[in-house]
């Protein structure tokens, strides 16, 4: 009888936390650019065998519209999607403007006012900040460290369920021409603010193949397995074991490769490279570029119809 009661309690806990259980089982996600893409994204990341897939989406500081983003969150709950919000400022010329001292609290006030679809609230603090174009034209690991810590502290003061991710870094940026090497950047953050790397609740990784056409069997820094190098860096240099990973950008470029080859590479990558237990989500860049330079990465064509890679990921 005592064993029966225990099993009933476990069963109840399973159903009470069913969203969380599905989230842990489904790694599939996609990067989108607009809130209206959510239904199409749900077709990709969820299917009859899996629910609560992921969507990475940028949100700009002058787009903090409570009505708009609450509709997005409500739709995500209906479609059983977990959002990963990537903070952004706004573009000015060829650069993204640096955040100011008021942004951390403004972000925390806004994001905590939303009703999220699940208890885990994933937030990425900006993007590829070792690229000068992403930080007002001049890379500055100290300024980024301050912004990360201020924003993380502000978010968690409202809700400890905020899970705060670092900006995914450009892994192949050289230490020249205004760019910073990924590991030099991280070392400088840690030197300035000791312990900051341990405050990345989840490590956001941009693990792209070499020249956007590299083999899924390749390894090393310039490959879809770059996340392994990043974990090794954290472990060997700072003793940070057990970090979870979200690959928030990755993908191949049609043109360098055929659409069918890109689809094949996605299938092989999910099966053989991105199947690690510590990887929570993989959100390829991107669902729908619409037009322009990113169209070659798009999982849908100019009419919004699925390309072969979309169908491969959908059927995983």
C-alpha positions as CSV (number, residue, x, y, z in Angstrom):
1,X,0.0,0.0,0.0
2,X,2.8,2.4,0.9
3,X,4.5,1.6,-2.4
4,X,1.2,2.2,-4.3
5,X,0.8,5.7,-2.6
6,X,4.4,6.5,-3.6
7,X,3.8,5.6,-7.2
8,X,0.5,7.6,-7.3
9,X,2.4,10.7,-6.0
10,X,5.1,10.2,-8.7
11,X,2.4,10.0,-11.3
12,X,0.7,13.2,-10.1
13,X,4.0,15.0,-10.1
14,X,4.6,13.9,-13.7
15,X,1.3,15.3,-14.9
16,X,1.7,18.5,-12.8
17,X,5.1,19.0,-14.4
18,X,4.3,17.6,-17.9
19,X,5.3,20.8,-19.7
20,X,8.7,20.6,-18.1
21,X,9.1,16.9,-18.9
22,X,8.3,17.5,-22.6
23,X,10.7,20.4,-22.6
24,X,13.5,18.2,-21.4
25,X,12.9,15.6,-24.1
26,X,12.5,17.8,-27.1
27,X,15.7,19.6,-28.2
28,X,14.4,20.8,-31.5
29,X,14.0,24.5,-32.1
30,X,14.4,27.2,-34.7
31,X,15.4,30.9,-34.8
32,X,12.7,33.3,-36.0
33,X,12.7,37.0,-36.6
34,X,9.0,37.9,-36.2
35,X,6.3,37.0,-33.7
36,X,3.9,36.1,-36.5
37,X,6.2,33.1,-37.5
38,X,5.3,31.2,-34.4
39,X,2.6,28.9,-36.0
40,X,5.0,27.9,-38.8
41,X,7.7,27.3,-36.2
42,X,5.5,25.1,-34.2
43,X,4.9,22.9,-37.3
44,X,8.7,22.4,-37.4
45,X,9.7,21.9,-33.8
46,X,6.7,19.9,-32.6
47,X,5.1,16.8,-34.1
48,X,3.1,13.8,-32.9
49,X,6.1,12.4,-31.0
50,X,7.3,15.6,-29.3
51,X,6.0,18.8,-27.8
52,X,7.4,22.0,-26.2
53,X,10.1,22.7,-28.8
54,X,12.0,26.0,-28.7
55,X,12.0,29.2,-30.6
56,X,14.8,31.8,-30.4
57,X,13.5,35.3,-31.2
58,X,15.2,38.8,-30.9
59,X,13.4,41.6,-29.1
60,X,14.5,45.2,-29.5
61,X,14.5,47.8,-26.7
62,X,11.9,50.0,-28.6
63,X,9.7,47.0,-29.2
64,X,8.8,46.5,-25.6
65,X,5.1,46.4,-26.3
66,X,3.3,44.5,-23.5
67,X,0.2,43.7,-25.6
68,X,2.2,42.4,-28.6
69,X,4.5,40.2,-26.5
70,X,1.8,38.9,-24.3
71,X,-0.1,37.7,-27.4
72,X,3.1,36.0,-28.4
73,X,3.5,34.3,-25.1
74,X,-0.1,33.2,-25.1
75,X,0.2,31.8,-28.6
76,X,3.4,30.0,-27.5
77,X,1.5,28.4,-24.7
78,X,-1.3,27.3,-27.0
79,X,1.2,25.8,-29.5
80,X,3.4,24.3,-26.7
81,X,6.5,26.3,-27.6
82,X,9.2,27.5,-25.3
83,X,10.5,31.0,-26.2
84,X,14.2,32.0,-25.9
85,X,14.2,35.8,-26.0
86,X,17.4,37.4,-27.2
87,X,17.8,41.0,-26.1
88,X,18.7,43.6,-28.7
89,X,19.0,47.4,-28.8
90,X,18.6,49.0,-32.2
91,X,20.7,49.4,-35.4
92,X,22.4,52.7,-36.1
93,X,24.2,52.6,-39.4
94,X,26.3,49.5,-39.6
95,X,26.4,49.0,-35.8
96,X,24.0,47.9,-33.0
97,X,23.9,50.6,-30.4
98,X,25.4,49.6,-27.0
99,X,22.8,49.3,-24.1
100,X,22.8,52.0,-21.5
101,X,22.7,51.9,-17.7
102,X,18.9,52.0,-17.7
103,X,18.4,49.0,-19.9
104,X,18.9,46.2,-17.3
105,X,16.1,47.4,-15.1
106,X,13.9,48.3,-18.1
107,X,14.3,44.8,-19.4
108,X,13.6,43.2,-16.0
109,X,10.5,45.3,-15.5
110,X,9.2,44.4,-19.0
111,X,10.0,40.7,-19.1
112,X,8.7,40.1,-15.6
113,X,5.4,41.7,-16.5
114,X,4.7,39.0,-19.1
115,X,3.0,35.7,-18.4
116,X,5.4,33.1,-19.9
117,X,4.1,29.8,-21.2
118,X,6.4,27.7,-18.9
119,X,8.2,28.2,-15.6
120,X,11.6,28.4,-17.3
121,X,12.1,31.9,-18.7
122,X,15.1,31.9,-21.1
123,X,16.8,35.2,-21.8
124,X,20.0,35.8,-23.9
125,X,21.9,38.9,-23.1
126,X,22.6,40.4,-26.6
127,X,24.4,38.9,-29.5
128,X,28.0,38.1,-30.7
129,X,29.5,40.9,-28.6
130,X,33.0,40.0,-29.7
131,X,32.1,41.6,-33.0
132,X,32.5,45.4,-33.0
133,X,29.3,45.8,-35.1
134,X,27.3,44.3,-32.3
135,X,28.6,46.6,-29.6
136,X,28.5,50.2,-31.0
137,X,31.6,49.7,-33.2
138,X,34.1,48.8,-30.4
139,X,34.3,45.5,-28.5
140,X,34.5,45.9,-24.8
141,X,34.4,42.8,-22.5
142,X,34.2,44.9,-19.4
143,X,31.2,46.9,-20.5
144,X,29.5,43.6,-21.6
145,X,30.3,42.0,-18.3
146,X,28.6,44.8,-16.4
147,X,25.5,44.7,-18.6
148,X,25.3,40.9,-18.2
149,X,25.5,41.0,-14.5
150,X,23.2,44.0,-14.0
151,X,20.6,42.5,-16.3
152,X,20.9,39.0,-14.7
153,X,20.6,40.5,-11.2
154,X,17.6,42.6,-12.1
155,X,15.8,39.7,-13.8
156,X,16.4,37.3,-10.9
157,X,15.3,39.9,-8.4
158,X,11.8,39.5,-9.9
159,X,11.8,35.8,-10.6
160,X,14.5,33.1,-9.9
161,X,13.0,31.1,-12.9
162,X,14.7,33.5,-15.3
163,X,17.5,31.5,-16.8
164,X,20.1,33.9,-18.2
165,X,22.3,33.1,-21.1
166,X,25.4,34.8,-22.4
167,X,25.5,36.3,-25.9
168,X,26.4,33.6,-28.3
169,X,29.9,34.6,-29.5
170,X,31.4,34.5,-33.0
171,X,33.7,31.5,-32.6
172,X,35.9,32.2,-35.7
173,X,36.4,36.0,-35.0
174,X,40.2,36.8,-35.2
175,X,42.0,38.9,-32.6
176,X,42.4,41.7,-35.1
177,X,40.5,44.3,-37.1
178,X,38.4,45.3,-34.1
179,X,37.2,41.8,-33.5
180,X,38.1,39.7,-30.4
181,X,38.9,36.1,-30.2
182,X,36.1,34.3,-28.4
183,X,38.3,32.9,-25.6
184,X,40.3,36.1,-25.2
185,X,37.0,37.9,-24.7
186,X,35.7,35.4,-22.1
187,X,39.1,35.5,-20.3
188,X,38.9,39.3,-20.1
189,X,35.3,39.1,-18.7
190,X,36.4,36.7,-16.0
191,X,39.5,38.7,-15.1
192,X,37.4,41.9,-14.7
193,X,34.5,40.2,-12.9
194,X,35.8,37.0,-11.2
195,X,33.2,34.2,-11.2
196,X,31.1,35.7,-14.0
197,X,31.4,32.7,-16.3
198,X,29.7,30.6,-13.7
199,X,26.8,33.0,-13.7
200,X,25.9,31.9,-17.3
201,X,22.9,29.7,-16.3
202,X,23.1,28.0,-19.7
203,X,25.9,28.6,-22.2
204,X,24.7,29.9,-25.5
205,X,26.8,28.6,-28.4
206,X,26.9,29.6,-32.1
207,X,28.2,26.4,-33.6
208,X,28.3,26.9,-37.4
209,X,30.0,24.6,-39.9
210,X,33.2,25.9,-41.6
211,X,32.2,28.4,-44.3
212,X,28.6,27.4,-43.7
213,X,29.2,24.3,-45.8
214,X,31.3,22.1,-43.5
215,X,30.7,18.4,-42.9
216,X,28.6,17.4,-39.9
217,X,31.3,14.9,-39.2
218,X,33.9,17.6,-38.7
219,X,35.0,18.7,-35.2
220,X,36.9,21.6,-33.7
221,X,36.3,25.3,-33.3
222,X,35.1,25.9,-36.9
223,X,32.4,23.2,-36.9
224,X,29.0,22.3,-35.6
225,X,30.8,20.8,-32.6
226,X,32.2,24.1,-31.5
227,X,30.2,23.8,-28.3
228,X,32.5,20.9,-27.3
229,X,35.5,23.3,-27.5
230,X,33.7,25.9,-25.4
231,X,32.8,23.4,-22.7
232,X,36.5,22.2,-22.7
233,X,37.6,25.8,-22.3
234,X,35.2,26.4,-19.3
235,X,36.3,23.1,-17.7
236,X,40.0,23.3,-18.2
237,X,40.5,27.0,-17.4
238,X,37.8,27.6,-14.7
239,X,36.7,24.2,-13.4
240,X,33.2,24.8,-14.6
241,X,31.8,21.3,-15.1
242,X,28.2,20.4,-15.8
243,X,27.2,23.4,-17.9
244,X,24.1,23.0,-20.0
245,X,24.3,24.2,-23.7
246,X,21.8,25.8,-26.0
247,X,23.0,26.0,-29.6
248,X,21.1,29.2,-30.4
249,X,22.5,29.6,-33.9
250,X,23.8,27.1,-36.5
251,X,23.1,26.2,-40.1
252,X,24.2,25.6,-43.6
253,X,24.0,27.8,-46.6
254,X,22.2,26.8,-49.8
255,X,24.3,27.7,-52.8
256,X,27.5,26.4,-51.2
257,X,25.5,23.2,-50.9
258,X,22.3,21.8,-52.5
259,X,19.1,22.0,-50.5
260,X,19.0,18.2,-50.3
261,X,22.6,18.1,-48.9
262,X,21.7,20.7,-46.3
263,X,18.7,18.5,-45.3
264,X,21.0,15.5,-45.1
265,X,23.5,17.4,-42.9
266,X,20.8,18.5,-40.5
267,X,19.6,14.9,-40.1
268,X,23.2,13.6,-39.4
269,X,23.9,16.5,-37.0
270,X,20.8,15.9,-34.8
271,X,21.6,12.2,-34.8
272,X,25.3,12.2,-34.2
273,X,26.6,15.6,-32.9
274,X,23.7,17.4,-31.1
275,X,22.4,14.3,-29.3
276,X,24.3,15.0,-26.1
277,X,22.4,15.0,-22.8
278,X,23.7,18.4,-21.8
279,X,22.3,20.1,-24.9
280,X,18.9,21.5,-24.1
281,X,18.0,23.1,-27.4
282,X,19.2,23.5,-31.0
283,X,17.6,26.5,-32.8
284,X,19.0,26.7,-36.4
285,X,19.3,30.1,-38.0
286,X,16.6,30.5,-39.4
287,X,13.0,29.7,-40.3
288,X,12.2,32.4,-42.8
289,X,14.5,35.2,-44.0
290,X,11.9,36.6,-46.3
291,X,14.6,38.1,-48.6
292,X,18.2,39.3,-48.5
293,X,21.5,37.8,-47.5
294,X,20.0,35.3,-45.0
295,X,17.7,33.7,-47.6
296,X,20.3,31.0,-48.3
297,X,20.0,29.9,-44.6
298,X,16.2,29.9,-44.6
299,X,14.4,26.6,-43.9
300,X,11.5,27.9,-46.0
301,X,11.5,29.4,-49.5
302,X,10.5,32.9,-50.5
303,X,6.8,31.8,-50.5
304,X,7.1,30.3,-47.0
305,X,7.0,26.8,-48.3
306,X,9.2,24.1,-46.5
307,X,12.6,23.4,-48.0
308,X,14.0,19.8,-47.6
309,X,15.8,20.7,-44.4
310,X,12.5,21.8,-42.8
311,X,11.0,18.5,-43.7
312,X,14.0,16.6,-42.3
313,X,13.9,18.4,-39.0
314,X,10.1,18.1,-38.8
315,X,10.3,14.4,-39.1
316,X,13.0,13.7,-36.6
